[in-house]
Amino acid sequence: MRACRSYPRVLVLAALLLPQICEAQSTTPPAIDMTRCQAIAAGDAREHPLSKVCEFALTYRRSLPDFVCEQTTTSTGPHSIAVLEAEVTFENGQERYSKVTTSSKGPKANSAASAIDFVSAGEFGSDLVNLFKVPTVATFRFRREARLRNTPSSVYEFHVAAKNNAYWTVRDDRGVTLHPQYEGTLWLERDNEQLLRLALRSVDLPQDFGFATVAVTIDYRQVPLTDLGTFDLPSTSTTTACRRGWGEPDCTKNVLVFHDCHKFASKGRILTGPSQH
């Protein structure tokens, strides 16, 4: 029997973008199916680097060590600006959040509930893994050569039809849930095929749906973790969600910055009995 674990992506008031990863409930991790990665490598020679990224994505959450990062989220909406500080602990392939504080300014700043219009989570792998994870069927094509952060890069476009979207879910504030069509780009460093950026956006959301558009961009960098090595981790993430309205869409943007990452060490106490005399 398989259970489905949900990794929250974005909470927009009462609305939720919820990519899901389903894993077997077992002490032994299930084998990773690399068939999809091999199929990508069999295509256009310019798309061969995607095979390496596919393997990187499918093993990503397992290969990362246990660590802690500080996360600062700056949320800019039509009527207020808010800042959320949190500690993100990545342990055994999953992240959890603690020590969360918020502050805000603007007309809506007097309410804690409205300080942050939506709260992002799941940057450490969910969106990337879901792009290659069966049964999602994404189509890729080489787009162009470009420069990102002054680094020569190869840009690949991808598209996921709604019928092939098994994980990326959008729920509006009425509780209506969709697995929408979406598209985006992958940016790879040209010399070593290292992942630099993942960007995705919804396509053709229904007119009667609460959101007009949703877009996510995650930038990756090589981050040293003391005593553990250097790892390709998210450094910043930007999520923009626009609600439908009578006039222009009502948009809120969250910019997340991950910083001060370090090794995670669990804490424990040794309890002893009373001294024997």
C-alpha positions, 0 to 999 in steps of 0.5 A, a space after each residue: 500500500 502506498 501513502 501520499 505525503 503532501 509537501 506544502 508549496 504556497 499558502 495564499 490566505 485560504 488557498 494552497 498550491 500543493 505539490 505532492 510526493 508519494 513514497 512507499 511507507 517503508 524503512 528501506 527507500 524504494 528503488 529510483 526509476 531512471 527510465 525517464 532519465 535514459 529516455 531524455 538522453 536518447 533524444 536530441 544531442 543538445 538535450 543530453 545534459 537533461 539526463 544528468 539533471 533528471 538523475 540529480 533531481 530524482 536522487 536530490 532529497 536522498 543525497 542531501 545531508 541533515 542541515 539547517 538554514 535561516 529563511 527570510 521571506 519578504 512579502 509585497 502585496 497591494 497594501 502591505 509589506 511583511 517579513 517572515 523569519 524562520 529556521 528551516 531544518 532539512 532532516 531525513 529528506 524532509 524540511 520542517 519550520 520553526 522559530 517563525 516570526 513576522 513583522 509588517 507595515 502598511 494598512 493591513 499590518 495590524 492583523 497577524 493573519 494578514 501580515 503574510 498573504 502566503 507562506 512558501 515551503 518545499 523549495 528543497 526539491 519538491 518542484 524539481 523532483 516532481 518535474 521528472 517523477 513518474 507519472 508526470 510526463 514533461 516534454 523538454 526542448 533546448 531553447 537557447 544559450 544565455 548568461 545567468 549571473 554572468 555564467 554561460 548557460 543552456 536554457 531548456 523549456 518544458 511543458 506539462 499538460 494538465 492530464 500529465 500533471 500528477 503533483 503540482 496542485 493549485 487550490 483557490 480560496 473557495 477550496 476549488 482544486 486543480 492540477 493545471 497545465 504548466 510550463 517553465 525553464 531549466 537553466 544549466 551551467 554550460 561547462 558542468 551541467 550544474 542546475 542554476 535555475 528552475 522557473 515554472 508558471 501556470 498556463 490557462 487557469 479557468 476564468 472562474 478560478 480564484 487565481 489568474 496566474 501563479 509563477 515560481 522561480 528558484 535559484 540554486 548555488 553551491 553552498 558549503 556546509 561545514 564538515 559536510 561538503 558543498 551542495 547545490 542548494 536553493 539560495 533564493 526563491 520568488 513566488 508570485 500569485 495573482 488573484 482575479 478581480 474586476 480590474 487588474 489582477 491582485 498580485 502578491 510576491 514573496 521573495 525567499 532568501 536562504 542563508 547561514 546554512 550549517 550542519 544539523 545536530 540533534 540534541 539529546 540528554 543523558 539521564 542517570 539514576 541517583 548516585 549509589 553510596 
